[in-house]
């Protein structure tokens, strides 16, 4: 019986072994079948996945479009920039300190600083760590000659934005900066080609306004990476990888401006040492011929990331070098506004041009005296004399006669209180005051005495230099209010004009021809009549100039201080100086607005700058140089080198007057 039980146990064990063997065979068959399926059926698909994991796209940076002036002079370009990187495909982190110390010995630098820079540097998706940007060519040559000693320290060539003319016209041209997360979100909603962190983007001026045209389209190449995502040096063809097709980058479009770089240089030179602006415009088209703000800055500082020290210097400068004064500086226009009041008077038939008002130096209104800039007064004054000699008392009384609402209405017709629409970002609108505006702003009523100050461009009224240029252009062109612009053509990389900007007339201010002629006659008298306020300061032998001086008070003076000599005041309390001129008077081709902060008198501080710019424009326009440049076109022009500094302008006699 026991023997039978033992035989039964052995048989049961054998059965369990046979069952286990069957299970093993089934599992092996399943595994072999699965492997066969993956190799034979899905093999091609997984091979493609493997290749994709081994290849990473590498962006080929597109060349940014160039910027030219109206005659084809190159004013913004690109040039190679050399960056120092640590390549982890050649050496790992642990070896970095060794190679960095060799590099420091080679360049005679502090090894500890080199190691610190390495630790702070950020890693790129391609296995590089950028150590330094835009290193000197001497350092590049030195590294190339000793590359065998420090193989992981590589030179990467990139393109940087350069501005051959330095700080000249920096506010107009603008600058680049690294794109922010907010800009990425905003731009990527509309941009055909998205932005990524680390990209650069136009921040100010034309660089910002024409970003879509200038940017171009990046290309794509592919690099092989290992399992850790770092670049490997093996040949792709040897490994048998099917590399996706490389996509070449497409350069951005070139931009041709309306400005004349020679005029830009002259305006920049005239403003040296001053705080202010010069704007020149074609009064028939709205083309900006010159736009310069002072003080300026070097846009190249921003090309590869501005240092914290440089940024701090710009932000703490009391003269605000980053402000684009032609379109952002808002100040009372002073007596320049009298031409608008004169237009309102004639349009409303509130006075005959030959009717006179007596100016005795002061005029009592209520219980307050309003003073003329000329202490002894102008005597009997008609409209021509009131404009040419800038009699305050005449316009005090005329403002009272017109009333605040009519002054505000006619000023709005000339563009005051609203942006001009110039194709640059961050333009301010100025302030065109009225009783409704004051009630909304301060919850206070409008007082009659405020209308009196309104008549000579003081009080709450604020305007920018470009608004004055647009208003004067309307005076001299017969009432056409133009939209100023700085970009004339967009040219693609093949040389074809992609977009041409045509002049834009916003509307016409309707008025009889004799009204325009009467005001123009007064403006001509300002410069050419011996009693005109700018007779000593704005006349030129080569060309006949017309215009209007303006002096705007920074603070309100008491009766005893009204005739205090401006130069004796603290700088921050001195008057601002304006001059708005045009030439030639027979057929105006250029309007120039000169504005000098705390310059004291428009006649002596601002008018000479406008005169010199107009004279220079006239000299340029009467030479063959411009014609030859225009025949070349923007893509054929040879880069002009920045001129040496011109001699300082002749000393200008200082005499306080309107």
Steps between C-alpha positions, in 0.01 A plus 500: 500500500782733584667419169189598307480834687865582414436423131195727505704791649775463236244504221339815642837672515573404140164640395576831673838516324338432163245777572776743592690414181188565295460840668865586433466399138183708461668804659806458278277471195315818603830685552640375171177596327504845660863554406425386148205737485708794626787422266317400186173693523582803717874514445491783250283717724721454807810566291351836407420570867856416593637732236275782616623455855858511377450821303412839638399799291752785506382845400689688230464864596364719220678819408299798614406749230716809451390862538590773250438872485312662210814517283618143557746563782521194723414602858427166672677178405609157622847365565649179643524466875715237672374325815701272728324173592585183691408191293402203714521262206878535526551507877275442800426732793769347717771609257368854458705657779822358357437646154375831637821546698701435183287760323557753780876446483489544125308829517666618823179512696399399849428122496249528785294753300499271195368211712235726658382613156472137394280413798271796436466438126180334380490176303357503147287213363796401278752417770677836505554737785551861388787651697543837331334698225669707231857430598780706335652374175839487669365244748345302213836480321676397820250221569518371144878480516490295825182301434679169548559586867142595585278304257166545686529880487351578161427819305140538378436758230174693520368820348472820700327826417732795440437871464786663304393851593503436874254709698380703200126450463492221759144581608375487142678174415438332834681193632461128558453311826421150619135414456297481822245234589224756459625590152518132408136451601385814320704455183445127459126553466565673168858423395533253216834388644487476882743654747687300763680595817842640417386655170555871442229742397475868410430702814487860376485709184504351152647176636179451696253644253625291206589188696289274279685615187850515645498171689522244219436125532738270686617183329537150653792258503536181707767379742555152643464460877565218744261351757569797730399743229851631435658548161727222373772540241445174304427528131129462430558318174721239668223428749254466217257762628254649258538869570192715428548762233669818617290816464697810413429826678340792316642846564268775619384778272696823478346828612555833322428805714392851407782657704822638357797370696706808419228715656485261795872546558468877479205510740683276746803730486285811554341347811826396665503611863132598490180331614238520227388392155524583132233386253497572127209405275393539139189724532341353185542126565549452874838328450722543805837625375662521841402388848762532772466500877768614744654359709523174311631151573690224321249244368780244464506477881178299476600271213614206714363600839577827675706483818339589830738794545419646158127456560525669838686794346228548239215472748648736759612769255291811586487596131318176409706389198251226409217752444424563133437871543367573148195280566491473881610829653184697590540869578306827455572620143514863610474764232512247217133443585424860401481396133209271593324779691556728200334242274204479739467881504494524121271199456251643751541851357567616853745766378606662175867435419570875498316579826732598784528446873713714727775321692640695790688209659223387735124440484270483799239226495286487811731560792808358326755647261613297197842608374649505152846352452612848390492707817442838328238358265462495121274802453227467238492141376315345206489126423819502291695682770344283772632185329836630381582672832305244708303756700349328803249775579343474156439126544385539861217721381425289193478185713250675724305604190494147354434303817645168608268274300582657163873494571477133592293423190745656254800353681347154464472561125878536489555176690560624852388263775526186285785278374620585150498131406870487415613142444692475828384352829437687826400835349329727754191707423574824683216683674237722340321656797137605513242555776375142455857364515576694820178388666577136416865527603486714814128537572545877486341774287683688226601853606500795254866580576601156371367592156737799494804277555358254245528772234882500520544123524538475877298343779383142469572483125774246417640397163780288357754621239349274234152646563645848442663378176166364375314820594755730331496278190124553477553877525750506212339238272153654502324296766595138433548318829746222425580175675879501547694184423858373521488178292480550123564154350522136603734312265525120490830311487477476122494878463131542415286758675265301722316805636513870415353746749306782338429839664185508708291818521284465810270786391509855373428803715274710281575873497525779240843537343543850639490364857793269431687779325444744788643258758787401271585869453524544877724192531728631227522828689616317815828420325536766230351817648769694696255519792418127484588287802730269301654762266842473663496124543321320217588684177718320245669642189444189289127460560210708632351357819169564674395380843386569853689527827360375828603516864301299751522562872581208726365674811258786554673822606374763739467860385842595642676209323334514158797673338773311685777411256452134415870413514507615863241240600585149618526267203184304581295825513618643167257530209485247218598631156311429175537588136293369211626601156449428131689567177517620235210738551409498128439123494569334836691174474585451865350576841733491801405504868771567755432448870753561779410422859583789734652688206346830620411680173366341183667768289856460626502135610276311256484710180873478414488121509207492258676751276818291483305183424306675222821644353657156503193348336515765229867431436432128464202550272696722261787255448522201270571269794135428577407430138784251463408323819135470398600342168684223686203389706504352849644161408785630286620776727848459636514535875600852587738542788398727788655842450746649739353738751413829341625824643290653771243750384596863526423666829142624512436837661283465808225752537174424675207572273194323368 
